[in-house]
Amino acid sequence: MGSASSTGVHADASTAADSRVAEGQSGDIKYLTYKQLLNKGNIFDLYTKGELLGSGNMASVYRYTRKKDNVQLAAKVVEKKSLTEMSEFTNELEILAACGGHRHILDLHDIFEDEDNFYLLTDLLEGGELFDRICEMGVYTEVIAKDIIRHILDALRHIHSKQVLHRDVKPENLLLMNNKADALLKIADFGVAAWLPDLEKTKYPKCGTPEYLAPEMYGPRNCAYGKPVDVWALGCVLFIMLCGWHPFQMPDNLREQKKKILKGDLSELDDEDITDDAKDIIRKMLEVNPAKRWTIDQLFEHPWIKDPQNPDAASAQSKPLVKAQKKLKSFLKQRLRKVVLGMAFASSLRPKSATFKSLQEAGVETDE
């Protein structure tokens, strides 16, 4: 692959695709394979290793500096012996590379391997979670929330255009590049992302975070699902952003949580002090029937997403969401969080048995 591209391996790959030996293919979507993405050079010829940023049982994260331009990146060093299914690991990298090139999606910049380890270099996300930033804002309004959602919707539209489902849209995976006020927002963690054309032949496996799963994900084994599951998850995120609490989450009673999701009861939304347009778009995103759930293209045409022409509506969207911020702070305190600088590979490095167990406890029918 040569030296790493400053815009990620996807950019280098797109210009070099003709010189590759072969392209991988999922359905009618072509993408570069792991072998094509792999940089055959020596990582230490191109990068300077910095301090340890975090570590776990299966990997460690370091700060690496690219020598040619002094850009700092996050390098996850994964021990080969820790991986049980190489294909799942490389599939995630191939998906992340295919989805790269969007300013609001984590970029995979380079991949190396040696006898013992894989080295995965991505954007270094040091700004923390989006929700923490919202809590710190002096003034937070629907206008601000709308601008954020527009970016996420556009990123999801890009992901879906690559025939990929993210399948784990949630606050923990919406991260900021740095601590500046204008820091870029990035969607991270493609650990359970999947190629859409592969879902049918893999019998629509269940995965993700239970409280953000769409109702169809709670269906029987082999129950079909598609792009609407990402819209549902983002609907949960938007609800929390505007109201400060999760509409379905019940960590102490997972059976009731499942019932709430399957029913899609949003009656308490009526009491929230947000605009009617905001309530309506939430309902459109959290429609139980995936066939009736609004698509991303439809959501971009929703009155709440568009800039209001009515002065009264514009004024209502500019009203500070003081109560929502306060509730959001409580929501974050109750949630167990561990974000290690926005690395994209958290899910694939978690024990698979633990992931299935959490889904089964939440009432999701899995194949395990």
N, C-alpha and C positions, 0 to 999 in steps of 0.2 A: 504493500500500500504506500510505501514511502513515508515521508514525514507527515505528522498529523496535521490535519486541516484545522484552521482556527475556528471554523464553523461546524466542525463535527465530521465524523466518518461518512455521514450520508452525503455531504457535499463532495468529498473526495471520490466517493463511490459513484456518484451520478456522472461525473466527468470521465471516470475510468471504466465505466461499465462495459464498453466495447472491447476492452483489453482483457476482461476477465475470462476465465476458462468457461464458466457456466454461471447461470443465474438460477437461484432457487425459485420454486414456484408453488404458490398456495392458491388453488383455484385458477383464476385468470390474473392474479396479482403477482407480478415479478418482484423479486427482492434479492439483495445480495446475501450470500450465505456467510456463515461465520468464517470459513476459510478465506473468503474474499475480503472480509472486513479486517482480518487479522494483520497487524503490522509485523512484518518479518524481521524488522530491525531490532536493535538492542535498546530497550526502554531507557537505560541510563545514558545512552548517547544523545537522546533527545530531551530528557527530562531530568530535573534535579529533585531528589527526594527530600521532603520536608518533614515536619513533625507529625506524630501520630495524633489523629483527630478522634478516633473511636475504634473499639474492637469488640468482637463477639466470639462465639465458639467456632465459627466457620470462616471468618474474614476480619480484616483490619482495614481502616480507612486512614489514608495519609494525605497530606497536602503535597502536591507535586507542582513544580514550576516548569513550564515549557521554555526551553532554552532560547528558541528563536525569537520569541516575542515577550517573554516574562509573564505570560498569562498563567494564573494559578488555577489548578483544577483539583478535583477530588479523585483520588485513586483508591479504588477498592481492590485489595489484594486477597484473592480467594484461593485457599488451598485446594488443589485438585483432589486430594484424598477425601475431602469433606463432601464432595458431590456424589450422589448416588445415581442421578439420571442426567447425563451430559446433554442429551437432546433438549430437555426442558430449559437448561441453562443457556444453551446457544440459541434456542428459539426466542428467548426473551431479548437477547442482544440483537438478533436480527430484526425483531419487531421494533425495538427502540431506535435502531438505525434507520429503519424504513419510515418511522414517524418523525424523524428529526427534521430540522430546517424551519421550524415554527418558533417564533420568539417566545411563546408561552408553553413550550414543551422542553423538558430536560434534554440536553444534547449529549449524546455519546461521542466523545472526541477521538478516542483511540482505544485499541485493544492489543495487548501483548500476552504472550505466555512463555514460560520457561519450563524446565523439567518438573518443578514443584507447584507453581502458582499461575493463576490468571491475573492480569492487571487491567482493570477497567477504568478508564479515565472519562469523567463526566464534568459538567458544570459544577462548580463549587458553590453550593447554596448555603450562604451564611446568614441569611436574613430571618430565619425561623419560619414559623407557620403563619399563614395569612390571618387566621383568627386571632392570634396574639397581636398582630399589627392593628387589626380592627379595634381591639380592646384598648389599645394605646392611643388611638386617635382622639384628638381634642373634640372634634365634631365629626359625627358619622351619620350619613343620611342615605336614603334610598338611591339618590343620584350616584353616590360613591359605590354602593352595592351593585347598582346596575352596570356601571363601568367595569367592575370586576367580573360580573357574570358574562358580559359580552366577550371578554377575553377568554374565559373558560369555554364558552360555547363555541367560539371560533377555533380553539385548540381541539375540542372534541370533533368538530366538523372535519378538521384536517386529519385527525386520527381515523375517523370513519371513512374518509376518502381513500385511505390506504387499506381499506377492508380489514380494519383492526377494531376490536372492542377492548376498552381499558379494563372494565369489570371491577374496578376498585376505586371509583371516584369518591373521595371523602376528604374532610378537612386536613387530616395528617399528610395527605399527598398533594396539597396546594401550598407550595413553598416559595420563599422570596430569595432572590439572588444575594442581596446584601441589606444593610440597615439604613440605606438612604430612603428618603421619602418617596422617591420615584422608582424604587426597586422593581425589577421585572418579576412578575408572577410566573411560576413554572408548575406544570403538572408533572409529578414524579411517580416513581414506583410502578413499573410495568411488569411486575412479577407475576401477575395472573392475567395479563393481557393475552388475547388470542386472535388468530386470523379468522375472520368471519367464515370463509369457505371451509375451514377445518372443523367447525363446530358440529355439523351434522355427522361427519364420519367419526368424530370422537364422542358422539352421543350426548352432546350438550352438557359437559361436566359442570357441576356446581362449584362455585368458588367466589371469593370476595369477603366482605365484612358484613355479618348478618344484619345489622340494623340499617344498612344501606342497600340491601338486596331488594330488587323489585319483586312484586308478588309472583310473577311467573318463574322466578328462581326458586320459589318454595313449592313448585309443582312436583309431580311424580318424576321418577328417573326418566331421562331422555326427553323431557319436556322442552320444546324448542324455545329459544329466546334470541334476541338480536340487539340492534342499536338502541331500542327503547330502554334497556336496562341502565345504560349510562345516563340517559335523560332523567330517569327516576332518581338515581343516586344524586345527581346534581340538583334535583328538586328538593331533596332532603337537605343538601348543603345550603341552598337558597333560603329554605325555611329557617334554618338555624341562624343564618346571617341576618335575617330581618326580624326574627322573633326571639332569638337567644336560647332556644331549646329545641331538642329533637322531637319531631311529631310522633315517632313510633318507638323510640328506644326505651326498653325496660330491662336493664341488666340483671335485676334481681328476679325477673319472671319472664324467661325467654319464651315460654308458651304463649303468654299474653302478648308479648312483643310480636310474635308471628301472627297472631289473630289480628292485631292492630294493622299490620302491614297488609294482610290479605283483604281486610275490610277497607283499608284506605280512608279511615275516618278522620276528616279534617274539620269537624264541627267546631273545635276550639279555636280554629283560625279566625272565625268570625269576631272573636273578642280581642284580637290583636290590633294594636294601634298603628296600622300601616294602611296604605292606600288600597282602594278596591282593585285597582289594576294589579298591584303586587299580589294580593290574595288570589286573583284570577289566574295569573301565570303560574303560581305555585300549584293551584288545582289542575291546571293543564299538564304540568310536569308530573304530578303525583296521581294521575289517572290510573286506576287499577288495571283496566283493560289496555294492554300494550298497543292494540290496533287503534284505539282512540287517543292514546297519549300523544301529545304534540311532538312533531319532529323538530330537529334543530332549526331547519329552514323556516318552519312555521313560527317557532319561538322568536326568531329575529324580526318577524313581522308583528309581534304582539305589541299592543299600545304601551305596555310598561317598559319594554326594551327600547322602543323608539322615543325620541325626545318629544315630550308633550307640547302641543301647540296651544293648549288652553293655559292661560296664566295661573288659574287656580290649581290645576293639576301639577304644574311645574313647582308652584309654591309648596304643595303638599309633599312632593318628593324631596324637597329640600329641608323638610322638618327634621331636626336632630332626633335620632333613635336612641335616646338616653336609656330608656328601660331595656331595650334590646341589648345594648352594650353591657349593662349591669348583669343581665341574665346570662349573657354569653361568657362573662368572666366566671360565673358560678359553674356553667356547663364545662368549661375548660378545666376548672379545679377538680371536678369529679371524674375526669377522664384520665386514664393512665396513658401517658404519652412518652414516647422515646423517639425523637427524630435525630438521626445521625447525619446531619448536613445534607439532607436531601438525596441520599444515594438511591439510585433507581432499582437496586437489586435486593431489596429487603425481603420481598415475598419468596423469591426462589431460594433464599438462604435460610428460610424457616423450616423446621422439620415438617414434612408433609403430613405426618400423622397428627401433629398438633393442630394443623389447619383444618383437617377433616373433622377432628374431634370438636372444635369450636363450632363448625357448621352443623354437625349432628346435634349438638346440645341446643342449638337454636331452632331445631326442627326442620333442617334442610336435608332432603334425601340425597345422599351421595352414593357413589359406587364402592366406597370402602367399608 
